[in-house]
Amino acid sequence: MPLSDHEQRMLDQIESALYAEDPKFASSVRGGAFRAPSTKRRLQGGALFVVGLAMLVCGVAVKATMIGSFPILSVLGFIVMFGGVVFAITGPRTGGKGDRSASAPGAPRQKRAKGGGGSFTSRMEDRFRKRFDE
């Protein structure tokens, strides 16, 4: 649910006060954004998934890989598969130390250009705002 104009102004005031009081803490709390994963990263994640799948199947098929009746290699294979998928779909974090002038506290927020990219939720929020602005 989007914030009202009053709530957004209050949040901006709190944010600017935090930057004024303790800029080091504010920048560490702010964190960075995720970038889209590259093709190389997706291929590496896919390779990890395939390796994990092979480990899972081998762990079930080969009785020598079991500790008692517990298929340890299969469990490790599942963990590798899960890690490969997470690696493939997430991009590296961008450091928050780049150009801060675009996102300085108290600065007006820019709206997305018509026809540009953006997530599904941001497009839905834009449509919602347009309906109430009319």
N, C-alpha and C positions, 0 to 999 in steps of 0.2 A: 504494500500500500504506500503510495507516494506521500511525502510530507507536504503539509500546507505551506503557504508562503511564510507565514509567521514562524512556523516550526523550522523551516529552512534558514530563515534569518537568525533565529536563536542558535541553531547548530553552527552556523558560520561564525557567529560571535564567540561561541565557546571555543571553536577551533582556533580562531585568531588569538584569543586570550591564552590558550595553551601554547601556541607558537611563541607568543611574546614572553610568557613566563619561563618555559623550559623547552627551547627549540631542539635540543638533542633528544630528549625523551619523546617529543612530538614526532620527530622524523623516524625514530625507531618504532614507534607504535603504528605509524602510517603504513609501513610495509611497502611492498611493490606489487605490481600487477603481473599477471601471467601473460606470456606471449603465446601465439599459436605454435604448435609443434611443427618443426621442419620435416621435410620428406625423409631426411637421413635419420632423424629421431624416430619417425614412424616405422621405418624399415628395421631399425635396431630393436624397437619394441616388439615388432612382429617376429623377428628372429628369436628373441627371448621367449615369446609365447610358444613358438614351435619347439624350442629346446625343452621348455617346461612340460609341454604336452608329451614329448618323447619320454621324459623322465617319469611322468605319471603312468604312462602305459607300461613302461619297462618295470616300474615298481610293482605293478599289479601282476604282470606276467612272470617275472623272475622271482622265485621263492627265496633266493639267496639274499635279496635286498630287504628282507623283512626282519625286524627285531621281534622275536616271538611271533605274534600274529599281527603286529602293527606294521603297516607298509610305510616305512619312513621315507623311502625314495619317492613314493607317490605324493606324500605330503609336501616334501621339498619341491617336487615338480609343480604342484598346484601353486605354491608360493611364488615360484619363478614365473609361472604363467600370469598370475595376478600382477606381479611386479612389471612384467613386460607390457601388459595392457595399460597400467597406470603410466608407465614411462612413455608409451606411444601416444596417449591422449593428452598428456599435460605438456606444456611448453616450459622452458626455463623462466624463472622469475626475473623480472627486470628490476634492477636496483633502483631505489627511490632517490638516487643522487643525481639524476639527470637534470633536465631543464625544469626547474620548479616554477618558472614564471607563468606557465600555462595553468598550473593548478594551485596558485598561491591562495592562501585563505583570504576570504573576503572578495576575491575576484569573481565577476559574474561567470556563471557556467555557460559554456557554449553548447548550442543545440546541434544535433546531428544534421548534416546536410541531406536534403531530399535525394533519395536514390543511392545514398551511401550504404556502407555495410552496417554492422551493428547487430546486437543480439536480438533474439525474438522478443525478450521482455522489454528491451528499450524501445523497440518499434511499437509494441502494444501500449507502453506508457505514453509515447508521443501521440498515438491515436486517441488515447483517453484524454490527454490534455487538450487536444484540438477540439474534441467534442464539447468540453466544458468552456473553452474559450469563445466558442461561437454563440 
